[in-house]
Amino acid sequence: MNETHHPNSSACHSEGATLRRTRAERLKNLQAMNPEMLRRSAAPHDMRRAVSLFGRASMLAVVVLVLMLGRAPSAMAGSVTFKVIVQSAFLRGGPSLDAPRVFSIFHNQVYPVTGRTADNAWFQLNEIGWIWSALGEVRGDLSAVPVLAGSAAPSAPDSPSAPALPAVADSPTTPGVTLKMTITAKSAFVRTAPTAGAARSGSVFKGQAYTAVGRSTDAQWVQIQFGNRLGWVWIGVGKLSGDIGALAVTDYVAPGETNNAWAFGTSSTAPWIPVITPYMRAVYEASPQAGHSLNLFAAVGDCNSESQVYLQRVREGRFSFAGHEELRATVDFFSQSFRRDSLATYGGFNSGSILNPDWGNPTWCQRAEGPFDCELRVAQGSIVFISLGTGDQYIWRSSEANYRAMIEYALQHSILPVLVTKADSVESVQGGAEADYVNGVLRRLAQEYQIPLLDFWLASRNLPNYGLQRDGFHLNEDGIYLHILVTLQTLDAIWRR
């Protein structure tokens, strides 16, 4: 349960940050055991041995493969291309994360797309290997690319006549409602925004079914879950399993004169904000009996939850409430929690190290306390946000057990845990896990324990590069703004009657 990877070697690391510790020897020993550092130090020796074993013929084969991947740009003129948006990724021998790795590709490299699966979840690049669609951006018309795996896609459509638009229900939108949308047109484009002029992000075909998670204000566009991302399709290309008015309005709007790209719906409409059940409210309202305060909360997380990119911005007035003035009352109610820095947010923490007493702050934490239980004791809050996972890229196999330990500890102490999904998938890109593994664990555990799930992954699908910096795991300014916003919206949903 306490399998840990040294925090400073995780993907989510804040350079220059230090922990105020007095156990220097223990830290030195942990650094010495860091498998990532050992792997890097051994790399030159391994490379020399590889060259001696495989000889010049192997090196020539690698050169040929590189040349095949790096054909002249003119070869890609007029074709469909794939631009890598993550730091690095593997090409695989087939359209599956279980397929063998055949080559590495890197950020901003562009390759021709020579094949695809029927659902556009995987693309073949330059006839060499397959890449998961979430790891890049496609330019061009995918319908012109042959389907090499899965069922064959239908041919291009005739222009369908426009059906009458359904009336929008007068009843209030139910948070978290989803519908099934079955495509009835021969084919149609998925777009990045609810307008015919928006960029194309994929194609859907007759007979395919998708989960509809939202709608445009005018009810002419439906937002669907398309692979690992969200996209928009015109209402006329498919049939919904229910009334479109039941879906949340998920249009994005500019939040006034700020540097933030988008502001999202209120906590009563956004599908990524948890619906608070009577059980969840009962846990929250019973917390004072265990000595906690209803207007305090705790935060546990990695680099994307450190104070300077999270709660500190609220207390210093560096968060824009434009379009969300109702959240000022929420900040006032929980004001004391915004005035302190968490003892359990640090660039490099993962689900293992957060439970390890070796990483507790010696000034505040008791000797047997890890950062997690120390923060819960000191914060005295009735709610705890658990925003980890980015640092689990090498210990993802033990993440479920670690999260269970945190959930059960919080519930045993009458504290309502809120699980927060993450925008990245570094455990699959760097650690070999299946796609979106950690987020899948969080969703399953939230359902099992009937606790709130703040689906930041879902919210971030509307942001350029999913709100991530070029390294693929640190939040950029848009992601930081959204992270703060959905945190406030979740707090609002919990405490308001």
ChimeraX attribute file (.defattr): number of C-alpha atoms within 10 A of each C-alpha:
attribute: neighborCount
match mode: 1-to-1
recipient: residues
	/A:1	15
	/A:2	15
	/A:3	18
	/A:4	23
	/A:5	25
	/A:6	22
	/A:7	24
	/A:8	19
	/A:9	18
	/A:10	21
	/A:11	25
	/A:12	27
	/A:13	21
	/A:14	17
	/A:15	10
	/A:16	6
	/A:17	12
	/A:18	10
	/A:19	11
	/A:20	11
	/A:21	14
	/A:22	11
	/A:23	11
	/A:24	9
	/A:25	9
	/A:26	13
	/A:27	15
	/A:28	10
	/A:29	10
	/A:30	16
	/A:31	18
	/A:32	12
	/A:33	13
	/A:34	16
	/A:35	15
	/A:36	15
	/A:37	14
	/A:38	12
	/A:39	11
	/A:40	11
	/A:41	11
	/A:42	11
	/A:43	12
	/A:44	11
	/A:45	10
	/A:46	13
	/A:47	11
	/A:48	10
	/A:49	12
	/A:50	13
	/A:51	13
	/A:52	10
	/A:53	10
	/A:54	10
	/A:55	11
	/A:56	11
	/A:57	10
	/A:58	13
	/A:59	13
	/A:60	11
	/A:61	11
	/A:62	13
	/A:63	12
	/A:64	12
	/A:65	14
	/A:66	13
	/A:67	11
	/A:68	13
	/A:69	19
	/A:70	15
	/A:71	13
	/A:72	10
	/A:73	10
	/A:74	8
	/A:75	11
	/A:76	15
	/A:77	10
	/A:78	11
	/A:79	18
	/A:80	19
	/A:81	23
	/A:82	24
	/A:83	18
	/A:84	22
	/A:85	22
	/A:86	25
	/A:87	18
	/A:88	18
	/A:89	22
	/A:90	22
	/A:91	22
	/A:92	22
	/A:93	18
	/A:94	19
	/A:95	21
	/A:96	15
	/A:97	20
	/A:98	12
	/A:99	13
	/A:100	13
	/A:101	15
	/A:102	14
	/A:103	17
	/A:104	12
	/A:105	17
	/A:106	14
	/A:107	17
	/A:108	16
	/A:109	14
	/A:110	22
	/A:111	23
	/A:112	25
	/A:113	25
	/A:114	22
	/A:115	23
	/A:116	24
	/A:117	20
	/A:118	20
	/A:119	19
	/A:120	20
	/A:121	17
	/A:122	21
	/A:123	30
	/A:124	29
	/A:125	21
	/A:126	19
	/A:127	13
	/A:128	16
	/A:129	23
	/A:130	28
	/A:131	26
	/A:132	22
	/A:133	19
	/A:134	17
	/A:135	23
	/A:136	19
	/A:137	15
	/A:138	21
	/A:139	18
	/A:140	16
	/A:141	16
	/A:142	23
	/A:143	21
	/A:144	13
	/A:145	17
	/A:146	16
	/A:147	20
	/A:148	15
	/A:149	17
	/A:150	12
	/A:151	10
	/A:152	12
	/A:153	17
	/A:154	14
	/A:155	12
	/A:156	13
	/A:157	12
	/A:158	9
	/A:159	10
	/A:160	13
	/A:161	9
	/A:162	10
	/A:163	9
	/A:164	8
	/A:165	11
	/A:166	13
	/A:167	11
	/A:168	15
	/A:169	12
	/A:170	8
	/A:171	8
	/A:172	12
	/A:173	17
	/A:174	16
	/A:175	20
	/A:176	18
	/A:177	15
	/A:178	19
	/A:179	19
	/A:180	16
	/A:181	23
	/A:182	20
	/A:183	22
	/A:184	18
	/A:185	20
	/A:186	19
	/A:187	24
	/A:188	24
	/A:189	21
	/A:190	23
	/A:191	21
	/A:192	23
	/A:193	22
	/A:194	24
	/A:195	14
	/A:196	15
	/A:197	9
	/A:198	12
	/A:199	13
	/A:200	20
	/A:201	21
	/A:202	23
	/A:203	18
	/A:204	27
	/A:205	24
	/A:206	18
	/A:207	15
	/A:208	13
	/A:209	17
	/A:210	19
	/A:211	18
	/A:212	26
	/A:213	26
	/A:214	30
	/A:215	25
	/A:216	22
	/A:217	15
	/A:218	12
	/A:219	19
	/A:220	17
	/A:221	23
	/A:222	29
	/A:223	29
	/A:224	23
	/A:225	16
	/A:226	20
	/A:227	16
	/A:228	16
	/A:229	18
	/A:230	23
	/A:231	26
	/A:232	27
	/A:233	26
	/A:234	21
	/A:235	23
	/A:236	20
	/A:237	24
	/A:238	25
	/A:239	16
	/A:240	17
	/A:241	13
	/A:242	12
	/A:243	12
	/A:244	26
	/A:245	20
	/A:246	22
	/A:247	29
	/A:248	27
	/A:249	25
	/A:250	22
	/A:251	20
	/A:252	16
	/A:253	12
	/A:254	14
	/A:255	17
	/A:256	14
	/A:257	8
	/A:258	11
	/A:259	12
	/A:260	18
	/A:261	19
	/A:262	19
	/A:263	22
	/A:264	21
	/A:265	21
	/A:266	22
	/A:267	24
	/A:268	19
	/A:269	21
	/A:270	25
	/A:271	25
	/A:272	22
	/A:273	26
	/A:274	23
	/A:275	22
	/A:276	18
	/A:277	12
	/A:278	9
	/A:279	11
	/A:280	18
	/A:281	16
	/A:282	13
	/A:283	19
	/A:284	23
	/A:285	19
	/A:286	17
	/A:287	21
	/A:288	16
	/A:289	10
	/A:290	13
	/A:291	14
	/A:292	23
	/A:293	20
	/A:294	19
	/A:295	19
	/A:296	18
	/A:297	24
	/A:298	26
	/A:299	27
	/A:300	25
	/A:301	27
	/A:302	29
	/A:303	28
	/A:304	27
	/A:305	25
	/A:306	21
	/A:307	18
	/A:308	13
	/A:309	19
	/A:310	21
	/A:311	24
	/A:312	17
	/A:313	17
	/A:314	22
	/A:315	16
	/A:316	11
	/A:317	9
	/A:318	11
	/A:319	18
	/A:320	19
	/A:321	16
	/A:322	13
	/A:323	15
	/A:324	17
	/A:325	10
	/A:326	13
	/A:327	18
	/A:328	14
	/A:329	11
	/A:330	19
	/A:331	18
	/A:332	12
	/A:333	16
	/A:334	20
	/A:335	17
	/A:336	14
	/A:337	21
	/A:338	21
	/A:339	13
	/A:340	14
	/A:341	18
	/A:342	24
	/A:343	25
	/A:344	26
	/A:345	25
	/A:346	26
	/A:347	26
	/A:348	27
	/A:349	32
	/A:350	34
	/A:351	33
	/A:352	26
	/A:353	24
	/A:354	30
	/A:355	27
	/A:356	19
	/A:357	19
	/A:358	19
	/A:359	23
	/A:360	27
	/A:361	21
	/A:362	17
	/A:363	9
	/A:364	14
	/A:365	20
	/A:366	14
	/A:367	12
	/A:368	12
	/A:369	21
	/A:370	22
	/A:371	27
	/A:372	30
	/A:373	24
	/A:374	23
	/A:375	25
	/A:376	25
	/A:377	16
	/A:378	13
	/A:379	23
	/A:380	22
	/A:381	26
	/A:382	27
	/A:383	27
	/A:384	23
	/A:385	22
	/A:386	26
	/A:387	23
	/A:388	28
	/A:389	30
	/A:390	31
	/A:391	31
	/A:392	28
	/A:393	25
	/A:394	24
	/A:395	19
	/A:396	25
	/A:397	16
	/A:398	16
	/A:399	26
	/A:400	18
	/A:401	17
	/A:402	21
	/A:403	22
	/A:404	16
	/A:405	15
	/A:406	19
	/A:407	22
	/A:408	14
	/A:409	16
	/A:410	19
	/A:411	16
	/A:412	11
	/A:413	17
	/A:414	23
	/A:415	29
	/A:416	27
	/A:417	28
	/A:418	23
	/A:419	25
	/A:420	24
	/A:421	26
	/A:422	26
	/A:423	27
	/A:424	25
	/A:425	26
	/A:426	29
	/A:427	24
	/A:428	20
	/A:429	22
	/A:430	15
	/A:431	15
	/A:432	16
	/A:433	20
	/A:434	15
	/A:435	18
	/A:436	19
	/A:437	19
	/A:438	27
	/A:439	21
	/A:440	14
	/A:441	17
	/A:442	23
	/A:443	18
	/A:444	14
	/A:445	19
	/A:446	19
	/A:447	11
	/A:448	9
	/A:449	14
	/A:450	13
	/A:451	24
	/A:452	24
	/A:453	25
	/A:454	28
	/A:455	21
	/A:456	22
	/A:457	21
	/A:458	20
	/A:459	26
	/A:460	23
	/A:461	18
	/A:462	21
	/A:463	16
	/A:464	15
	/A:465	22
	/A:466	21
	/A:467	27
	/A:468	22
	/A:469	18
	/A:470	15
	/A:471	14
	/A:472	24
	/A:473	24
	/A:474	23
	/A:475	25
	/A:476	20
	/A:477	16
	/A:478	21
	/A:479	27
	/A:480	20
	/A:481	23
	/A:482	23
	/A:483	24
	/A:484	17
	/A:485	24
	/A:486	23
	/A:487	20
	/A:488	21
	/A:489	22
	/A:490	24
	/A:491	24
	/A:492	22
	/A:493	19
	/A:494	21
	/A:495	16
	/A:496	7
	/A:497	6
